[in-house]
Amino acid sequence: MEDLSAKLEKLLTEADDCELIGKLATDLKKRELFKKLAIDLRSMAHDIQAMISTRKQEAVSHKIEAGRIMPKASQ
């Protein structure tokens, strides 16, 4: 999970950087390119955030299932 969190943080930082570069770019093509990159990076970050949430939910479900008492077999 730490690995995904690190990747998420990196993607969001890169998206912010691309957005800033796009705003500062004087060339229209470069401005549009960096704007598109920022959008794509945020989309990837959103996907990773969804994966993290799913894994957390699965971990909770497994803990709940592991904590249940199994009925004893009939004697």
RAZI-V589485 format. One line per field, one symbol per residue. ss: DSSP state (@ for helix, = for strand, . for the rest). psi: psi as a letter, one per 30 degrees, with the letter a starting at -180 (. if undefined). A space follows every 50 residues. Layout:
ss->???
psi->???
This chain:
ss->.@@@@@@@@@@@@@@@@@@@@@@@...@@@@@@@@@@@@@@@@@@@@@@@ @@@@@@@@@@@@@@@@@........
psi->eeeeeeeeeeeeeeeeeeeeeeefkfkeeeeeeeeeeeeeeeeeeeeeee eeeeeeeeeeeeeeeffkkkkkkk.
